[in-house]
């Protein structure tokens, strides 16, 4: 037990960023974003709260790093009420102004929580400015230059969502892909992946961030290691130690059996 604790502490205190077998769905998420021209508009939904942050927060941070590095523009919203609390936590890690020299209102905007799940999605994609008049801080949308030419689906190049809610995960496919034939990528908890993957297989979702594994993949691909990589290192170390114990146990049993037979 003591050795297992040590195996957990080593990567926790000093993340190693061990190479990962990156999943196809994570690569597809990355490649979809990477293919966007500079200045493209992404609508991002923070559809999770504190309970989902350990699994989806690290991937959200890695995703923002990639998007901001490519000089893509973000309109961020929340279909989860707690998404408004996750937003500052994420941005405190990304530091867009300090890290990339970005300007709020010109490069990214947070329009806050919009109630109604699919009703909210339909409203934003149909006529955003009829639904939202101010951003989360109460600033008029009309005074934010990024929003000058963002009115609905026709002005958005990609929808990216991260959510713990099945209705939200499927809702964006229905409202963005089915209604407007938009490109959509999604991030969900690992236990939701089996129900969401058919949309990926059919091409309705262009990429999936599969929980903490998908987050670790994205951190590794983008070169921004974080909490997900730490979790992956801990899992690798502890599982390797357990495997070594199993091998030692089996070898010892075999040797004792051979000695007993002689």
ZADO-1210 file (C-alpha; in nm, 4 decimals, padded with zeros to 6 digits):
<atoms>
<atom x="00.0000" y="00.0000" z="00.0000" code="UNK" pos="1"/>
<atom x="00.2844" y="00.2342" z="00.0843" code="UNK" pos="2"/>
<atom x="00.4453" y="00.1775" z="-00.2560" code="UNK" pos="3"/>
<atom x="00.1176" y="00.2566" z="-00.4318" code="UNK" pos="4"/>
<atom x="00.0943" y="00.5868" z="-00.2416" code="UNK" pos="5"/>
<atom x="00.4531" y="00.6691" z="-00.3422" code="UNK" pos="6"/>
<atom x="00.3701" y="00.5817" z="-00.7049" code="UNK" pos="7"/>
<atom x="00.0788" y="00.8277" z="-00.6864" code="UNK" pos="8"/>
<atom x="00.2806" y="01.1052" z="-00.5208" code="UNK" pos="9"/>
<atom x="00.5746" y="01.1042" z="-00.7646" code="UNK" pos="10"/>
<atom x="00.3773" y="01.2143" z="-01.0745" code="UNK" pos="11"/>
<atom x="00.1444" y="01.4309" z="-00.8642" code="UNK" pos="12"/>
<atom x="00.4352" y="01.6366" z="-00.7289" code="UNK" pos="13"/>
<atom x="00.6427" y="01.6256" z="-01.0476" code="UNK" pos="14"/>
<atom x="00.4259" y="01.5658" z="-01.3585" code="UNK" pos="15"/>
<atom x="00.6219" y="01.3679" z="-01.6154" code="UNK" pos="16"/>
<atom x="00.4006" y="01.4077" z="-01.9204" code="UNK" pos="17"/>
<atom x="00.4492" y="01.0458" z="-02.0255" code="UNK" pos="18"/>
<atom x="00.3668" y="00.9729" z="-02.3919" code="UNK" pos="19"/>
<atom x="00.0043" y="00.8828" z="-02.4525" code="UNK" pos="20"/>
<atom x="-00.1732" y="00.6597" z="-02.6997" code="UNK" pos="21"/>
<atom x="-00.3807" y="00.9462" z="-02.8339" code="UNK" pos="22"/>
<atom x="-00.7347" y="00.8489" z="-02.9273" code="UNK" pos="23"/>
<atom x="-00.8771" y="00.9044" z="-03.2752" code="UNK" pos="24"/>
<atom x="-01.1691" y="01.1102" z="-03.1423" code="UNK" pos="25"/>
<atom x="-00.9343" y="01.3479" z="-02.9588" code="UNK" pos="26"/>
<atom x="-00.7156" y="01.3831" z="-03.2683" code="UNK" pos="27"/>
<atom x="-01.0274" y="01.4576" z="-03.4715" code="UNK" pos="28"/>
<atom x="-01.1224" y="01.7351" z="-03.2245" code="UNK" pos="29"/>
<atom x="-00.7730" y="01.8851" z="-03.2537" code="UNK" pos="30"/>
<atom x="-00.7601" y="01.8537" z="-03.6333" code="UNK" pos="31"/>
<atom x="-01.1027" y="02.0152" z="-03.6745" code="UNK" pos="32"/>
<atom x="-00.9899" y="02.3220" z="-03.4797" code="UNK" pos="33"/>
<atom x="-00.6482" y="02.3235" z="-03.6456" code="UNK" pos="34"/>
<atom x="-00.8072" y="02.3348" z="-03.9921" code="UNK" pos="35"/>
<atom x="-00.9949" y="02.6594" z="-03.9208" code="UNK" pos="36"/>
<atom x="-00.8564" y="02.9737" z="-04.0860" code="UNK" pos="37"/>
<atom x="-00.7294" y="03.2549" z="-03.8647" code="UNK" pos="38"/>
<atom x="-01.0110" y="03.4761" z="-03.7415" code="UNK" pos="39"/>
<atom x="-01.2787" y="03.2057" z="-03.7587" code="UNK" pos="40"/>
<atom x="-01.5625" y="03.2308" z="-03.5070" code="UNK" pos="41"/>
<atom x="-01.6186" y="02.9490" z="-03.2566" code="UNK" pos="42"/>
<atom x="-01.9258" y="02.9249" z="-03.0360" code="UNK" pos="43"/>
<atom x="-01.8199" y="02.7434" z="-02.7182" code="UNK" pos="44"/>
<atom x="-02.0625" y="02.6109" z="-02.4588" code="UNK" pos="45"/>
<atom x="-01.9503" y="02.5523" z="-02.0991" code="UNK" pos="46"/>
<atom x="-02.2188" y="02.3002" z="-02.0160" code="UNK" pos="47"/>
<atom x="-02.0814" y="02.1655" z="-01.6892" code="UNK" pos="48"/>
<atom x="-02.0413" y="02.2684" z="-01.3281" code="UNK" pos="49"/>
<atom x="-01.8143" y="02.1919" z="-01.0348" code="UNK" pos="50"/>
<atom x="-01.8963" y="01.8203" z="-01.0491" code="UNK" pos="51"/>
<atom x="-01.7819" y="01.7971" z="-01.4106" code="UNK" pos="52"/>
<atom x="-01.4810" y="02.0259" z="-01.3810" code="UNK" pos="53"/>
<atom x="-01.2244" y="01.7565" z="-01.2839" code="UNK" pos="54"/>
<atom x="-01.3048" y="01.5641" z="-01.6034" code="UNK" pos="55"/>
<atom x="-01.3878" y="01.8434" z="-01.8483" code="UNK" pos="56"/>
<atom x="-01.2123" y="02.1513" z="-01.7085" code="UNK" pos="57"/>
<atom x="-00.8574" y="02.0451" z="-01.8041" code="UNK" pos="58"/>
<atom x="-00.9688" y="01.9673" z="-02.1592" code="UNK" pos="59"/>
<atom x="-01.1518" y="02.2994" z="-02.1783" code="UNK" pos="60"/>
<atom x="-00.8307" y="02.4789" z="-02.0813" code="UNK" pos="61"/>
<atom x="-00.6237" y="02.2880" z="-02.3396" code="UNK" pos="62"/>
<atom x="-00.8872" y="02.3573" z="-02.6065" code="UNK" pos="63"/>
<atom x="-00.8774" y="02.7313" z="-02.5364" code="UNK" pos="64"/>
<atom x="-00.4983" y="02.7339" z="-02.5603" code="UNK" pos="65"/>
<atom x="-00.5162" y="02.5794" z="-02.9054" code="UNK" pos="66"/>
<atom x="-00.7904" y="02.8159" z="-03.0215" code="UNK" pos="67"/>
<atom x="-00.6200" y="03.1291" z="-02.8938" code="UNK" pos="68"/>
<atom x="-00.2824" y="03.0232" z="-03.0355" code="UNK" pos="69"/>
<atom x="-00.4470" y="03.0018" z="-03.3786" code="UNK" pos="70"/>
<atom x="-00.5989" y="03.3480" z="-03.3377" code="UNK" pos="71"/>
<atom x="-00.9537" y="03.2158" z="-03.3500" code="UNK" pos="72"/>
<atom x="-01.2364" y="03.4256" z="-03.2061" code="UNK" pos="73"/>
<atom x="-01.4615" y="03.2873" z="-02.9345" code="UNK" pos="74"/>
<atom x="-01.8174" y="03.3582" z="-02.8328" code="UNK" pos="75"/>
<atom x="-01.8523" y="03.1659" z="-02.5066" code="UNK" pos="76"/>
<atom x="-02.1832" y="03.0798" z="-02.3424" code="UNK" pos="77"/>
<atom x="-02.3071" y="02.8435" z="-02.0703" code="UNK" pos="78"/>
<atom x="-02.6015" y="02.6052" z="-02.0862" code="UNK" pos="79"/>
<atom x="-02.5199" y="02.5052" z="-01.7266" code="UNK" pos="80"/>
<atom x="-02.5950" y="02.7582" z="-01.4552" code="UNK" pos="81"/>
<atom x="-02.2656" y="02.6686" z="-01.2878" code="UNK" pos="82"/>
<atom x="-02.0884" y="02.7366" z="-01.6165" code="UNK" pos="83"/>
<atom x="-02.0721" y="03.1000" z="-01.5102" code="UNK" pos="84"/>
<atom x="-01.8559" y="02.9896" z="-01.2158" code="UNK" pos="85"/>
<atom x="-01.6388" y="02.7609" z="-01.4299" code="UNK" pos="86"/>
<atom x="-01.5608" y="03.0395" z="-01.6775" code="UNK" pos="87"/>
<atom x="-01.3397" y="03.2482" z="-01.4440" code="UNK" pos="88"/>
<atom x="-01.1643" y="02.9333" z="-01.3182" code="UNK" pos="89"/>
<atom x="-01.0757" y="02.8350" z="-01.6730" code="UNK" pos="90"/>
<atom x="-00.9668" y="03.1822" z="-01.7793" code="UNK" pos="91"/>
<atom x="-00.7486" y="03.2154" z="-01.4696" code="UNK" pos="92"/>
<atom x="-00.5539" y="02.9162" z="-01.6025" code="UNK" pos="93"/>
<atom x="-00.5434" y="03.0258" z="-01.9670" code="UNK" pos="94"/>
<atom x="-00.4694" y="03.3964" z="-01.9015" code="UNK" pos="95"/>
<atom x="-00.5591" y="03.5076" z="-02.2569" code="UNK" pos="96"/>
<atom x="-00.4520" y="03.8707" z="-02.2118" code="UNK" pos="97"/>
<atom x="-00.1219" y="03.7893" z="-02.0442" code="UNK" pos="98"/>
<atom x="-00.0349" y="03.4805" z="-02.2495" code="UNK" pos="99"/>
<atom x="-00.1617" y="03.5789" z="-02.5938" code="UNK" pos="100"/>
<atom x="-00.2127" y="03.9544" z="-02.5750" code="UNK" pos="101"/>
<atom x="-00.5836" y="03.9207" z="-02.6428" code="UNK" pos="102"/>
<atom x="-00.8500" y="04.1799" z="-02.5728" code="UNK" pos="103"/>
<atom x="-01.1884" y="04.0987" z="-02.4254" code="UNK" pos="104"/>
<atom x="-01.4646" y="04.2130" z="-02.6578" code="UNK" pos="105"/>
<atom x="-01.2381" y="04.1919" z="-02.9624" code="UNK" pos="106"/>
<atom x="-01.1007" y="03.8380" z="-02.9418" code="UNK" pos="107"/>
<atom x="-01.3444" y="03.6655" z="-02.7088" code="UNK" pos="108"/>
<atom x="-01.6724" y="03.7347" z="-02.5340" code="UNK" pos="109"/>
<atom x="-01.8649" y="03.5587" z="-02.2564" code="UNK" pos="110"/>
<atom x="-02.2398" y="03.6019" z="-02.2930" code="UNK" pos="111"/>
<atom x="-02.3129" y="03.4023" z="-01.9773" code="UNK" pos="112"/>
<atom x="-02.5781" y="03.1490" z="-01.8847" code="UNK" pos="113"/>
<atom x="-02.8743" y="03.1070" z="-02.1156" code="UNK" pos="114"/>
<atom x="-03.1571" y="02.8958" z="-01.9800" code="UNK" pos="115"/>
<atom x="-03.3610" y="02.6476" z="-02.1776" code="UNK" pos="116"/>
<atom x="-03.1069" y="02.3989" z="-02.3144" code="UNK" pos="117"/>
<atom x="-03.2214" y="02.3366" z="-02.6743" code="UNK" pos="118"/>
<atom x="-03.4383" y="02.6481" z="-02.6653" code="UNK" pos="119"/>
<atom x="-03.1255" y="02.8460" z="-02.5752" code="UNK" pos="120"/>
<atom x="-02.9266" y="02.6792" z="-02.8539" code="UNK" pos="121"/>
<atom x="-03.1975" y="02.7504" z="-03.1094" code="UNK" pos="122"/>
<atom x="-03.2172" y="03.1111" z="-02.9966" code="UNK" pos="123"/>
<atom x="-02.8440" y="03.1734" z="-03.0155" code="UNK" pos="124"/>
<atom x="-02.8121" y="03.0101" z="-03.3567" code="UNK" pos="125"/>
<atom x="-03.1291" y="03.1669" z="-03.4914" code="UNK" pos="126"/>
<atom x="-03.0929" y="03.5292" z="-03.3801" code="UNK" pos="127"/>
<atom x="-02.8352" y="03.5777" z="-03.1079" code="UNK" pos="128"/>
<atom x="-02.8895" y="03.9496" z="-03.0607" code="UNK" pos="129"/>
<atom x="-03.2646" y="03.9066" z="-03.0209" code="UNK" pos="130"/>
<atom x="-03.1916" y="03.6720" z="-02.7311" code="UNK" pos="131"/>
<atom x="-02.8857" y="03.8372" z="-02.5745" code="UNK" pos="132"/>
<atom x="-02.8469" y="04.2120" z="-02.5375" code="UNK" pos="133"/>
<atom x="-02.5618" y="04.2249" z="-02.2833" code="UNK" pos="134"/>
<atom x="-02.2665" y="04.0057" z="-02.1941" code="UNK" pos="135"/>
<atom x="-02.2179" y="03.8368" z="-01.8570" code="UNK" pos="136"/>
<atom x="-02.0779" y="04.1567" z="-01.7056" code="UNK" pos="137"/>
<atom x="-02.3720" y="04.3637" z="-01.8263" code="UNK" pos="138"/>
<atom x="-02.1863" y="04.5294" z="-02.1133" code="UNK" pos="139"/>
<atom x="-02.3979" y="04.5986" z="-02.4188" code="UNK" pos="140"/>
<atom x="-02.3371" y="04.3474" z="-02.6973" code="UNK" pos="141"/>
<atom x="-02.3413" y="04.6385" z="-02.9394" code="UNK" pos="142"/>
<atom x="-02.0282" y="04.7853" z="-02.7800" code="UNK" pos="143"/>
<atom x="-01.8227" y="04.4660" z="-02.8267" code="UNK" pos="144"/>
<atom x="-01.6569" y="04.4717" z="-03.1683" code="UNK" pos="145"/>
<atom x="-01.6384" y="04.0919" z="-03.1946" code="UNK" pos="146"/>
<atom x="-02.0165" y="04.0799" z="-03.1922" code="UNK" pos="147"/>
<atom x="-02.0649" y="04.3293" z="-03.4758" code="UNK" pos="148"/>
<atom x="-02.0967" y="04.0554" z="-03.7346" code="UNK" pos="149"/>
<atom x="-02.2100" y="03.7650" z="-03.5186" code="UNK" pos="150"/>
<atom x="-02.5859" y="03.7317" z="-03.5439" code="UNK" pos="151"/>
<atom x="-02.6477" y="03.3598" z="-03.5717" code="UNK" pos="152"/>
<atom x="-02.5487" y="03.0288" z="-03.7275" code="UNK" pos="153"/>
<atom x="-02.4354" y="03.1762" z="-04.0597" code="UNK" pos="154"/>
<atom x="-02.1661" y="03.3773" z="-03.8802" code="UNK" pos="155"/>
<atom x="-02.0266" y="03.0893" z="-03.6713" code="UNK" pos="156"/>
<atom x="-01.7671" y="02.8511" z="-03.8157" code="UNK" pos="157"/>
<atom x="-01.7680" y="02.5863" z="-03.5425" code="UNK" pos="158"/>
<atom x="-01.9676" y="02.4870" z="-03.2350" code="UNK" pos="159"/>
<atom x="-01.7615" y="02.3358" z="-02.9514" code="UNK" pos="160"/>
<atom x="-01.9323" y="02.2173" z="-02.6360" code="UNK" pos="161"/>
<atom x="-01.8283" y="02.0442" z="-02.3138" code="UNK" pos="162"/>
<atom x="-02.1090" y="01.9065" z="-02.1019" code="UNK" pos="163"/>
<atom x="-02.2163" y="01.6596" z="-01.8362" code="UNK" pos="164"/>
<atom x="-02.5761" y="01.6605" z="-01.9618" code="UNK" pos="165"/>
<atom x="-02.6947" y="01.4118" z="-02.2207" code="UNK" pos="166"/>
<atom x="-02.9653" y="01.6490" z="-02.3392" code="UNK" pos="167"/>
<atom x="-02.7071" y="01.9178" z="-02.4089" code="UNK" pos="168"/>
<atom x="-02.4686" y="01.6765" z="-02.5817" code="UNK" pos="169"/>
<atom x="-02.7387" y="01.5611" z="-02.8222" code="UNK" pos="170"/>
<atom x="-02.9062" y="01.9005" z="-02.8342" code="UNK" pos="171"/>
<atom x="-02.6138" y="02.0684" z="-03.0086" code="UNK" pos="172"/>
<atom x="-02.6196" y="01.7965" z="-03.2742" code="UNK" pos="173"/>
<atom x="-02.9902" y="01.8534" z="-03.3318" code="UNK" pos="174"/>
<atom x="-02.9806" y="02.2317" z="-03.3261" code="UNK" pos="175"/>
<atom x="-02.6453" y="02.3044" z="-03.4923" code="UNK" pos="176"/>
<atom x="-02.5805" y="02.0122" z="-03.7271" code="UNK" pos="177"/>
<atom x="-02.9333" y="01.8990" z="-03.8142" code="UNK" pos="178"/>
<atom x="-03.0851" y="02.2460" z="-03.8446" code="UNK" pos="179"/>
<atom x="-02.7938" y="02.4394" z="-03.9956" code="UNK" pos="180"/>
<atom x="-02.5435" y="02.1743" z="-04.1117" code="UNK" pos="181"/>
<atom x="-02.2797" y="02.3329" z="-03.8879" code="UNK" pos="182"/>
<atom x="-01.9516" y="02.1738" z="-03.7840" code="UNK" pos="183"/>
<atom x="-01.9768" y="02.0509" z="-03.4242" code="UNK" pos="184"/>
<atom x="-01.7277" y="01.9004" z="-03.1765" code="UNK" pos="185"/>
<atom x="-01.8183" y="01.7862" z="-02.8265" code="UNK" pos="186"/>
<atom x="-01.6662" y="01.6986" z="-02.4933" code="UNK" pos="187"/>
<atom x="-01.8488" y="01.4668" z="-02.2529" code="UNK" pos="188"/>
<atom x="-01.7921" y="01.2493" z="-01.9480" code="UNK" pos="189"/>
<atom x="-01.6434" y="00.9103" z="-02.0351" code="UNK" pos="190"/>
<atom x="-01.9584" y="00.7288" z="-01.9242" code="UNK" pos="191"/>
<atom x="-02.1533" y="00.9300" z="-02.1843" code="UNK" pos="192"/>
<atom x="-01.9217" y="00.8512" z="-02.4743" code="UNK" pos="193"/>
<atom x="-02.0917" y="00.5274" z="-02.5800" code="UNK" pos="194"/>
<atom x="-02.4218" y="00.7097" z="-02.6328" code="UNK" pos="195"/>
<atom x="-02.2606" y="01.0057" z="-02.8120" code="UNK" pos="196"/>
<atom x="-02.0101" y="00.8162" z="-03.0294" code="UNK" pos="197"/>
<atom x="-02.2703" y="00.7163" z="-03.2937" code="UNK" pos="198"/>
<atom x="-02.2944" y="01.0855" z="-03.3841" code="UNK" pos="199"/>
<atom x="-01.9174" y="01.0865" z="-03.4370" code="UNK" pos="200"/>
<atom x="-01.9302" y="00.7672" z="-03.6425" code="UNK" pos="201"/>
<atom x="-02.1999" y="00.9183" z="-03.8654" code="UNK" pos="202"/>
<atom x="-02.0108" y="01.2462" z="-03.9130" code="UNK" pos="203"/>
<atom x="-02.2549" y="01.4614" z="-03.7194" code="UNK" pos="204"/>
<atom x="-01.9857" y="01.5228" z="-03.4576" code="UNK" pos="205"/>
<atom x="-01.6409" y="01.5879" z="-03.6046" code="UNK" pos="206"/>
<atom x="-01.4535" y="01.5128" z="-03.2819" code="UNK" pos="207"/>
<atom x="-01.5122" y="01.4046" z="-02.9234" code="UNK" pos="208"/>
<atom x="-01.3173" y="01.4844" z="-02.6075" code="UNK" pos="209"/>
<atom x="-01.3751" y="01.1676" z="-02.4068" code="UNK" pos="210"/>
<atom x="-01.3669" y="01.2759" z="-02.0416" code="UNK" pos="211"/>
<atom x="-01.0355" y="01.2905" z="-01.8565" code="UNK" pos="212"/>
<atom x="-00.8673" y="01.0642" z="-02.1166" code="UNK" pos="213"/>
<atom x="-00.9676" y="01.2999" z="-02.3960" code="UNK" pos="214"/>
<atom x="-00.8529" y="01.5953" z="-02.1874" code="UNK" pos="215"/>
<atom x="-00.5128" y="01.4326" z="-02.1350" code="UNK" pos="216"/>
<atom x="-00.4916" y="01.3639" z="-02.5084" code="UNK" pos="217"/>
<atom x="-00.5599" y="01.7282" z="-02.5886" code="UNK" pos="218"/>
<atom x="-00.3122" y="01.8533" z="-02.3296" code="UNK" pos="219"/>
<atom x="-00.0486" y="01.6257" z="-02.4822" code="UNK" pos="220"/>
<atom x="-00.1240" y="01.7177" z="-02.8448" code="UNK" pos="221"/>
<atom x="-00.1335" y="02.0917" z="-02.7784" code="UNK" pos="222"/>
<atom x="00.1765" y="02.0875" z="-02.5578" code="UNK" pos="223"/>
<atom x="-00.0079" y="02.2329" z="-02.2576" code="UNK" pos="224"/>
<atom x="00.0186" y="01.9673" z="-01.9842" code="UNK" pos="225"/>
<atom x="-00.2157" y="02.0125" z="-01.6909" code="UNK" pos="226"/>
<atom x="-00.4292" y="01.8236" z="-01.4425" code="UNK" pos="227"/>
<atom x="-00.5379" y="01.5602" z="-01.6956" code="UNK" pos="228"/>
<atom x="-00.1774" y="01.4656" z="-01.7754" code="UNK" pos="229"/>
<atom x="-00.1102" y="01.4393" z="-01.4011" code="UNK" pos="230"/>
<atom x="-00.4065" y="01.2021" z="-01.3660" code="UNK" pos="231"/>
<atom x="-00.2790" y="00.9983" z="-01.6589" code="UNK" pos="232"/>
<atom x="00.0710" y="00.9775" z="-01.5087" code="UNK" pos="233"/>
<atom x="-00.0698" y="00.8662" z="-01.1726" code="UNK" pos="234"/>
<atom x="-00.2805" y="00.5988" z="-01.3409" code="UNK" pos="235"/>
<atom x="00.0182" y="00.4774" z="-01.5463" code="UNK" pos="236"/>
<atom x="00.2469" y="00.4606" z="-01.2417" code="UNK" pos="237"/>
<atom x="-00.0005" y="00.2847" z="-01.0123" code="UNK" pos="238"/>
<atom x="-00.1218" y="00.0384" z="-01.2760" code="UNK" pos="239"/>
<atom x="00.2389" y="-00.0423" z="-01.3705" code="UNK" pos="240"/>
<atom x="00.3191" y="-00.1096" z="-01.0051" code="UNK" pos="241"/>
<atom x="00.0162" y="-00.3375" z="-00.9699" code="UNK" pos="242"/>
<atom x="00.1244" y="-00.5231" z="-01.2852" code="UNK" pos="243"/>
<atom x="00.4746" y="-00.5701" z="-01.1423" code="UNK" pos="244"/>
<atom x="00.3248" y="-00.7115" z="-00.8204" code="UNK" pos="245"/>
<atom x="00.1136" y="-00.9534" z="-01.0230" code="UNK" pos="246"/>
<atom x="00.4172" y="-01.0706" z="-01.2203" code="UNK" pos="247"/>
<atom x="00.6266" y="-01.1129" z="-00.9036" code="UNK" pos="248"/>
<atom x="00.3437" y="-01.3044" z="-00.7371" code="UNK" pos="249"/>
<atom x="00.2995" y="-01.5384" z="-01.0315" code="UNK" pos="250"/>
<atom x="00.6740" y="-01.5998" z="-01.0687" code="UNK" pos="251"/>
<atom x="00.7062" y="-01.6671" z="-00.6945" code="UNK" pos="252"/>
<atom x="00.4137" y="-01.9091" z="-00.7047" code="UNK" pos="253"/>
<atom x="00.5630" y="-02.0905" z="-01.0052" code="UNK" pos="254"/>
<atom x="00.9051" y="-02.1206" z="-00.8365" code="UNK" pos="255"/>
<atom x="00.7521" y="-02.2520" z="-00.5126" code="UNK" pos="256"/>
<atom x="00.5489" y="-02.5011" z="-00.7098" code="UNK" pos="257"/>
<atom x="00.8619" y="-02.6190" z="-00.8910" code="UNK" pos="258"/>
<atom x="01.0510" y="-02.6598" z="-00.5628" code="UNK" pos="259"/>
<atom x="00.7623" y="-02.8519" z="-00.4145" code="UNK" pos="260"/>
<atom x="00.7555" y="-03.0826" z="-00.7146" code="UNK" pos="261"/>
<atom x="01.1223" y="-03.1657" z="-00.6710" code="UNK" pos="262"/>
</atoms>
